[in-house]
Amino acid sequence: MAIALTLEGVKPKRPLTHDLLKSILDAFQAKVSKIGIVDLKEETYYAKIFVEVDSKVYAIDARPSDSIALALRTKSSIWVNDEIINHNGIVLQGDKTIDELKRRLRTTKPESFGEIDFNK
């Protein structure tokens, strides 16, 4: 929900947890330099939030969904480990603009993506 709200530009009446975290980072003049989807073990993705404070970068373990929600709020880049992409990535073809991709994703049923083998 936190990701969808941000993508749709919807502002909740009260701040969500990710909004609170962004406010805390801003208050301490910390910057999310990027987030990374860093591993996949037993069908579970793992992520890290890379936070820069006083020229030092700290890698903080986090759930991918929380990391992505924070990245959207801070306009930070989202990186995915090459091995994860090579073994589990799905290439979407034919979309020329972000609006076309969004429209297609909204109308595509999950089963259209096919079976994903996490044990490749």
Backbone torsions as a table, in degrees:
resi	resn	phi	psi	omega
1	MET	NA	-42.1	-178.1
2	ALA	-62.8	-36.1	178.8
3	ILE	-70.7	-47.7	-178.3
4	ALA	-60.8	-43.4	179.5
5	LEU	-58.4	-44.3	-179.2
6	THR	-66.1	-44.0	-179.9
7	LEU	-62.5	-33.7	-179.8
8	GLU	-86.3	-5.5	179.6
9	GLY	75.5	21.4	-179.2
10	VAL	-87.4	128.7	177.6
11	LYS	-101.1	116.9	177.7
12	PRO	-67.6	156.8	-179.7
13	LYS	-62.8	-35.9	178.7
14	ARG	-120.4	148.5	-178.6
15	PRO	-63.7	140.1	173.4
16	LEU	-84.1	171.2	-178.5
17	THR	-55.5	-39.3	-178.6
18	HIS	-68.9	-32.6	175.7
19	ASP	-67.9	-40.3	177.0
20	LEU	-61.5	-46.0	179.8
21	LEU	-61.3	-41.2	177.7
22	LYS	-62.3	-41.7	178.9
23	SER	-62.6	-40.6	178.0
24	ILE	-64.3	-45.5	178.5
25	LEU	-60.0	-44.3	178.8
26	ASP	-61.5	-41.4	-178.4
27	ALA	-62.7	-32.5	179.9
28	PHE	-97.2	12.3	-179.9
29	GLN	52.4	39.1	175.6
30	ALA	-97.8	152.3	-176.6
31	LYS	-129.4	134.0	172.1
32	VAL	-78.8	110.6	-178.3
33	SER	-78.3	-32.6	175.4
34	LYS	-174.4	167.4	167.7
35	ILE	-123.2	152.6	-178.4
36	GLY	-131.8	134.5	168.3
37	ILE	-89.8	106.1	-163.2
38	VAL	-104.1	-18.8	-176.6
39	ASP	-158.1	160.7	175.3
40	LEU	-139.4	114.3	179.7
41	LYS	-131.4	128.6	176.7
42	GLU	47.8	49.2	176.7
43	GLU	66.1	19.7	177.3
44	THR	-122.0	126.6	176.9
45	TYR	-84.5	148.1	177.8
46	TYR	-123.7	144.7	-177.7
47	ALA	-134.9	164.1	173.9
48	LYS	-135.8	143.6	172.6
49	ILE	-104.0	123.6	-179.8
50	PHE	-98.0	111.3	-175.7
51	VAL	-111.2	129.8	179.3
52	GLU	-104.0	125.5	178.4
53	VAL	-136.8	124.3	178.6
54	ASP	49.8	47.7	178.1
55	SER	66.9	7.6	174.1
56	LYS	-106.1	142.4	179.3
57	VAL	-111.4	128.7	179.1
58	TYR	-113.6	134.2	176.9
59	ALA	-100.3	119.7	-175.7
60	ILE	-114.9	125.6	177.7
61	ASP	-63.9	140.3	-179.7
62	ALA	-159.0	162.8	173.4
63	ARG	-73.4	144.7	179.3
64	PRO	-56.7	-41.3	-178.4
65	SER	-63.6	-41.3	177.3
66	ASP	-66.2	-39.7	179.5
67	SER	-62.5	-45.0	-179.8
68	ILE	-66.4	-42.1	178.2
69	ALA	-59.6	-40.7	178.6
70	LEU	-70.2	-40.7	178.8
71	ALA	-59.7	-40.7	179.1
72	LEU	-64.2	-38.9	-179.2
73	ARG	-72.8	-30.1	-178.0
74	THR	-100.1	0.4	-178.5
75	LYS	56.9	40.6	179.8
76	SER	-94.3	155.8	179.1
77	SER	-75.3	152.1	179.2
78	ILE	-116.5	121.2	-178.8
79	TRP	-111.9	145.6	175.9
80	VAL	-126.6	132.2	178.3
81	ASN	-51.5	133.1	-178.3
82	ASP	-54.1	-40.5	-178.4
83	GLU	-62.2	-38.8	178.4
84	ILE	-65.4	-45.0	178.7
85	ILE	-62.7	-45.3	-177.6
86	ASN	-63.6	-33.1	-177.0
87	HIS	-95.7	-24.3	-172.2
88	ASN	-132.2	-0.3	-177.2
89	GLY	-71.8	150.8	176.2
90	ILE	-117.8	125.9	179.4
91	VAL	-92.7	119.4	176.1
92	LEU	-97.1	126.6	-176.3
93	GLN	-117.9	152.3	172.3
94	GLY	102.2	-15.9	-178.7
95	ASP	-87.5	129.2	-177.8
96	LYS	-99.9	-21.0	-179.5
97	THR	-133.4	164.1	177.1
98	ILE	-61.9	-40.1	179.9
99	ASP	-62.4	-38.9	177.1
100	GLU	-64.0	-43.5	179.3
101	LEU	-63.3	-45.4	178.9
102	LYS	-59.8	-44.6	-179.7
103	ARG	-60.9	-44.8	-178.4
104	ARG	-67.0	-41.7	179.9
105	LEU	-64.8	-36.4	178.9
106	ARG	-66.6	-29.0	-176.2
107	THR	-101.0	-0.6	-179.1
108	THR	-91.8	131.2	177.1
109	LYS	-80.8	145.2	-178.2
110	PRO	-53.5	-37.4	-178.2
111	GLU	-65.9	-16.0	178.0
112	SER	-69.0	-20.9	179.5
113	PHE	-77.8	-12.2	178.1
114	GLY	83.2	-177.5	178.9
115	GLU	-79.5	135.9	177.6
116	ILE	-108.1	123.4	-180.0
117	ASP	-96.3	107.4	-179.0
118	PHE	-80.8	-2.7	-178.0
119	ASN	-107.0	24.0	179.5
120	LYS	-66.9	NA	NA
